[in-house]
């Protein structure tokens, strides 16, 4: 049995395993999934002035939280821009009265997590194919 272009294939796998190329590939896949969750969270967020919806963003997880070669993104509310966003989402007490949260972030995750995972996987496979096409 003869393998054609085995050296070329091995170089492509080394390129994927390379820290810089692998990081870019995984980050693009994570961004694709996070964007689906972000879009759904913005859709579900209550709109009074629109500030809360505009404050929903996705961010890269800090390296010190994870192992050196692990990469992840998360969807969050910019606290400096919209300090009350977490209160609207989880609930709060004001003047002794409890206001229940809207739970739009959690609901966005629950309804779109499988779609986000699927989109991230599709993007990851597409990026790996692109790496193999490059010479």
The 8 nearest C-alpha neighbors of each residue, nearest first, counted from 0:
[[1, 2, 3, 5, 4, 6, 8, 9],
 [2, 0, 3, 5, 4, 6, 8, 7],
 [3, 1, 5, 4, 0, 6, 8, 7],
 [2, 4, 5, 1, 6, 7, 8, 0],
 [3, 5, 7, 6, 8, 2, 9, 1],
 [4, 6, 8, 7, 3, 2, 9, 10],
 [7, 5, 9, 8, 4, 10, 3, 11],
 [6, 8, 10, 4, 5, 9, 11, 134],
 [9, 7, 5, 11, 10, 6, 4, 12],
 [8, 10, 6, 12, 11, 7, 5, 13],
 [11, 9, 13, 7, 8, 12, 14, 6],
 [12, 10, 14, 8, 13, 9, 131, 7],
 [13, 11, 15, 9, 14, 10, 16, 8],
 [12, 14, 16, 10, 11, 15, 17, 9],
 [13, 15, 17, 11, 12, 16, 10, 20],
 [16, 14, 21, 12, 17, 13, 20, 11],
 [15, 17, 13, 14, 21, 18, 12, 20],
 [18, 16, 14, 15, 20, 19, 21, 13],
 [17, 19, 21, 20, 22, 16, 68, 15],
 [18, 20, 22, 21, 17, 23, 15, 16],
 [21, 19, 23, 22, 17, 15, 18, 24],
 [20, 22, 15, 24, 18, 23, 19, 16],
 [21, 23, 19, 25, 20, 24, 18, 26],
 [24, 22, 26, 20, 21, 25, 27, 19],
 [25, 23, 21, 27, 22, 26, 126, 20],
 [24, 26, 28, 22, 27, 23, 29, 21],
 [27, 25, 29, 23, 28, 24, 22, 30],
 [26, 28, 30, 24, 25, 29, 23, 31],
 [27, 29, 119, 123, 122, 25, 31, 26],
 [30, 28, 26, 32, 31, 27, 119, 33],
 [29, 31, 33, 27, 32, 28, 34, 26],
 [30, 32, 28, 34, 29, 119, 33, 27],
 [33, 31, 115, 119, 29, 30, 34, 35],
 [34, 32, 30, 36, 35, 31, 37, 29],
 [33, 35, 37, 31, 36, 32, 30, 38],
 [36, 34, 38, 33, 32, 37, 115, 39],
 [35, 37, 33, 39, 34, 38, 107, 108],
 [38, 36, 34, 40, 39, 35, 74, 33],
 [37, 39, 41, 35, 36, 40, 34, 42],
 [38, 40, 42, 36, 107, 41, 37, 43],
 [41, 39, 107, 37, 43, 42, 104, 38],
 [40, 42, 52, 38, 44, 39, 43, 37],
 [41, 43, 39, 40, 44, 38, 52, 45],
 [42, 44, 40, 103, 41, 39, 45, 107],
 [45, 43, 41, 103, 42, 40, 52, 46],
 [46, 44, 43, 47, 51, 52, 101, 49],
 [47, 45, 49, 48, 44, 52, 51, 50],
 [46, 48, 49, 45, 50, 51, 52, 44],
 [47, 49, 50, 46, 51, 52, 45, 53],
 [50, 48, 46, 52, 51, 47, 53, 45],
 [51, 49, 53, 52, 48, 54, 81, 46],
 [52, 50, 54, 53, 49, 81, 84, 55],
 [53, 51, 41, 49, 54, 50, 55, 44],
 [52, 54, 50, 51, 55, 49, 41, 56],
 [55, 53, 51, 77, 76, 52, 50, 56],
 [56, 54, 76, 52, 53, 75, 77, 41],
 [57, 55, 75, 74, 76, 54, 37, 58],
 [58, 56, 74, 73, 75, 33, 72, 37],
 [59, 57, 72, 73, 60, 74, 56, 75],
 [58, 60, 72, 71, 61, 73, 57, 70],
 [61, 59, 72, 71, 62, 58, 73, 70],
 [60, 62, 63, 64, 59, 65, 71, 70],
 [63, 61, 64, 65, 67, 60, 66, 70],
 [62, 64, 65, 61, 66, 67, 60, 69],
 [65, 63, 62, 61, 66, 60, 67, 69],
 [66, 64, 62, 63, 69, 67, 61, 70],
 [65, 67, 69, 68, 62, 64, 63, 70],
 [68, 66, 69, 65, 62, 63, 70, 64],
 [67, 69, 66, 70, 18, 65, 22, 62],
 [70, 68, 66, 67, 65, 71, 62, 22],
 [71, 69, 68, 26, 60, 25, 72, 22],
 [70, 72, 60, 59, 29, 69, 73, 26],
 [73, 71, 59, 58, 60, 29, 57, 33],
 [72, 74, 57, 58, 75, 59, 33, 60],
 [73, 75, 57, 56, 37, 58, 33, 72],
 [74, 76, 56, 55, 57, 73, 77, 58],
 [75, 77, 55, 54, 78, 56, 84, 81],
 [78, 76, 54, 80, 79, 81, 55, 75],
 [77, 79, 82, 81, 80, 76, 84, 83],
 [80, 78, 77, 81, 82, 76, 54, 83],
 [79, 81, 78, 77, 82, 54, 50, 76],
 [80, 82, 78, 83, 84, 79, 77, 51],
 [83, 81, 78, 84, 79, 80, 85, 77],
 [82, 84, 86, 81, 85, 87, 78, 51],
 [85, 83, 87, 86, 82, 81, 51, 88],
 [84, 86, 88, 87, 83, 89, 76, 82],
 [87, 85, 90, 83, 89, 88, 84, 91],
 [86, 88, 84, 100, 85, 90, 89, 101],
 [87, 89, 102, 100, 101, 85, 86, 90],
 [90, 88, 100, 86, 102, 87, 85, 101],
 [100, 91, 89, 99, 86, 98, 87, 88],
 [90, 92, 98, 86, 97, 93, 99, 89],
 [93, 91, 97, 96, 98, 95, 94, 90],
 [92, 94, 96, 95, 97, 91, 98, 90],
 [95, 93, 96, 92, 97, 91, 98, 90],
 [94, 96, 93, 92, 97, 98, 91, 99],
 [95, 97, 93, 92, 94, 98, 91, 99],
 [98, 96, 92, 91, 99, 93, 95, 90],
 [99, 97, 91, 90, 92, 100, 96, 93],
 [100, 98, 90, 97, 91, 101, 89, 87],
 [90, 99, 101, 89, 88, 87, 102, 98],
 [100, 102, 88, 103, 87, 89, 99, 90],
 [103, 101, 88, 105, 100, 104, 89, 106],
 [102, 104, 106, 43, 101, 105, 44, 107],
 [105, 103, 107, 40, 106, 102, 108, 88],
 [104, 106, 108, 107, 102, 103, 109, 40],
 [107, 105, 103, 109, 108, 104, 110, 102],
 [108, 106, 40, 104, 39, 110, 105, 109],
 [109, 107, 105, 112, 106, 111, 110, 36],
 [108, 110, 106, 107, 112, 111, 105, 113],
 [109, 111, 107, 108, 106, 112, 113, 114],
 [110, 112, 114, 108, 113, 109, 107, 115],
 [113, 111, 115, 108, 114, 109, 116, 110],
 [114, 112, 116, 115, 111, 117, 110, 109],
 [115, 113, 117, 111, 116, 112, 118, 35],
 [116, 114, 32, 112, 118, 117, 113, 35],
 [115, 117, 113, 119, 114, 118, 32, 112],
 [116, 118, 114, 120, 115, 119, 113, 121],
 [119, 117, 121, 115, 120, 116, 32, 114],
 [120, 118, 28, 32, 122, 116, 117, 31],
 [119, 121, 123, 117, 122, 118, 116, 124],
 [120, 122, 118, 124, 123, 119, 125, 117],
 [123, 121, 28, 125, 119, 120, 124, 126],
 [124, 122, 28, 120, 126, 125, 121, 119],
 [123, 125, 127, 121, 126, 122, 128, 120],
 [126, 124, 122, 128, 123, 127, 121, 129],
 [127, 125, 129, 123, 128, 124, 24, 122],
 [128, 126, 130, 124, 129, 125, 123, 131],
 [127, 129, 125, 131, 126, 130, 124, 132],
 [130, 128, 126, 132, 127, 131, 125, 133],
 [129, 131, 127, 133, 128, 132, 126, 11],
 [130, 132, 128, 129, 133, 11, 127, 134],
 [133, 131, 129, 130, 128, 134, 127, 11],
 [134, 132, 130, 131, 129, 11, 128, 127],
 [133, 132, 131, 130, 11, 7, 10, 129]]
